[in-house]
Amino acid sequence: MRHWLEEWLRDHVAGNVGAKTFERYEDIVRNRLIPAFGRLRLRQLEPRHIRAFEKQAQSQRRQRVRADGSIADLPPLTAQTVKHYHRVLSQALKAARMERLIDRNPVDDVKAPKVDDVEMRILDQVQTGALLDATAATPI
């Protein structure tokens, strides 16, 4: 899997998307998908592996090392983030199927995480004034 994901980034994504999109795809592939699936052969990846990865991502707390060396405890990933990972993996495996490297795309057999609709909260006039006052001394 590792080799295919790296090849997919290099040969199928780079040059076909904007710089920021490529940067995001590369981050997902290198920091999420390769650590999760990189040890498997491309043909070994099954829907159960994908479901386990997505379930774990949405349930386990994460840690990040701060610049000062301390550890920050982070919440699990949101369904929206995991759905994006799901989409990127699906695209990589669709390309592998088109290249005849696999017979089927195992992501097709995994339901993407459901993202709950959240009602947008809009600041009223008083809150907007308070926000502008609070940020008056900043470059924002």
BELJO-V933340 format. One record per residue. N is the residue number from 1. PSI is psi in degrees with one decimal (none if undefined). BURIAL is 1 if it has 9 or more other ideal C-beta (glycine too) atoms within 8 Angstrom, else 0. D_FIRST is the distance of its C-alpha to the first C-alpha in Angstrom with 1 decimal. Layout:
BEGIN
N_PSI_BURIAL_D_FIRST ; N_PSI_BURIAL_D_FIRST
END
This chain:
BEGIN
1_-43.2_1_0.0 ; 2_-48.8_1_3.8 ; 3_-40.5_0_5.5 ; 4_-45.9_1_5.2 ; 5_-40.2_1_6.1 ; 6_-40.9_1_8.5 ; 7_-42.5_1_9.8 ; 8_-45.7_1_10.3 ; 9_-47.6_1_12.2 ; 10_-46.4_0_14.2 ; 11_-21.7_0_15.0 ; 12_-26.8_1_15.2 ; 13_-51.8_1_16.2 ; 14_132.4_1_18.2 ; 15_-12.5_0_21.7 ; 16_-6.1_0_21.4 ; 17_166.9_0_21.9 ; 18_165.4_0_24.3 ; 19_-43.9_0_23.8 ; 20_-39.9_0_23.8 ; 21_-44.3_0_21.3 ; 22_-43.5_1_18.9 ; 23_-42.6_0_19.6 ; 24_-44.2_0_18.9 ; 25_-43.9_1_15.5 ; 26_-41.5_1_14.6 ; 27_-45.4_1_15.9 ; 28_-45.8_1_14.0 ; 29_-49.9_1_10.6 ; 30_-35.7_0_11.6 ; 31_-13.4_0_13.8 ; 32_-55.9_1_12.5 ; 33_-45.2_1_9.0 ; 34_-46.3_1_7.3 ; 35_-34.0_0_10.2 ; 36_-40.0_0_9.8 ; 37_-4.5_1_6.4 ; 38_-28.4_1_4.9 ; 39_-18.7_0_6.8 ; 40_150.8_1_5.7 ; 41_152.5_0_5.2 ; 42_-44.9_1_4.6 ; 43_-11.7_0_8.3 ; 44_-19.0_0_8.7 ; 45_127.9_1_8.1 ; 46_160.7_0_11.8 ; 47_-35.4_1_14.2 ; 48_-34.7_0_15.5 ; 49_-42.1_1_12.4 ; 50_-45.3_1_12.8 ; 51_-42.2_1_16.5 ; 52_-43.3_0_16.5 ; 53_-47.5_1_14.6 ; 54_-37.4_1_17.0 ; 55_-44.7_0_20.0 ; 56_-42.3_0_19.5 ; 57_-33.0_1_19.1 ; 58_-4.3_1_22.4 ; 59_-26.8_0_24.2 ; 60_135.9_0_23.6 ; 61_153.6_0_25.6 ; 62_164.6_1_23.8 ; 63_146.7_0_25.3 ; 64_140.5_0_25.4 ; 65_124.1_0_27.4 ; 66_167.5_0_30.2 ; 67_-32.2_0_31.6 ; 68_3.5_0_34.4 ; 69_-10.6_0_32.1 ; 70_163.8_0_32.8 ; 71_129.2_0_30.3 ; 72_129.8_0_30.2 ; 73_121.4_0_29.5 ; 74_151.7_0_27.7 ; 75_166.6_0_27.7 ; 76_163.6_1_24.6 ; 77_149.8_0_22.8 ; 78_160.2_0_24.7 ; 79_-35.9_1_23.8 ; 80_-42.9_0_23.8 ; 81_-45.4_1_21.2 ; 82_-35.3_1_18.9 ; 83_-37.0_1_19.7 ; 84_-42.7_1_18.6 ; 85_-43.3_1_15.1 ; 86_-45.7_1_15.1 ; 87_-43.7_1_16.2 ; 88_-45.1_1_13.7 ; 89_-41.4_1_10.7 ; 90_-43.2_1_12.9 ; 91_-42.3_0_13.6 ; 92_-41.3_1_10.1 ; 93_-28.0_1_9.6 ; 94_-41.6_1_13.3 ; 95_-38.4_1_12.7 ; 96_-39.1_1_10.2 ; 97_-41.1_1_13.0 ; 98_-29.9_0_15.6 ; 99_1.2_0_14.2 ; 100_28.5_0_14.5 ; 101_-25.7_0_10.9 ; 102_155.9_1_11.2 ; 103_-25.9_0_14.7 ; 104_159.1_0_14.5 ; 105_110.3_1_12.9 ; 106_-20.3_1_12.8 ; 107_-26.7_1_13.8 ; 108_-23.3_0_17.0 ; 109_11.5_0_18.0 ; 110_124.7_1_17.9 ; 111_129.5_0_20.9 ; 112_148.7_0_20.3 ; 113_139.8_1_22.3 ; 114_128.4_0_25.9 ; 115_120.7_0_27.4 ; 116_139.0_0_31.0 ; 117_132.0_0_33.4 ; 118_128.2_0_35.3 ; 119_131.5_0_38.6 ; 120_133.9_0_39.0 ; 121_128.0_0_41.6 ; 122_136.6_0_43.9 ; 123_139.9_0_46.2 ; 124_-176.9_0_49.8 ; 125_-41.0_0_52.3 ; 126_-44.8_0_53.2 ; 127_-38.2_0_49.7 ; 128_-42.6_1_48.9 ; 129_-42.0_0_51.9 ; 130_-39.8_0_50.9 ; 131_-45.1_1_47.4 ; 132_-39.3_0_49.0 ; 133_-42.6_0_51.5 ; 134_-28.1_0_49.0 ; 135_7.3_0_46.9 ; 136_-33.5_0_50.0 ; 137_5.8_0_49.7 ; 138_161.8_0_46.0 ; 139_-14.1_0_44.4 ; 140_none_0_42.9
END
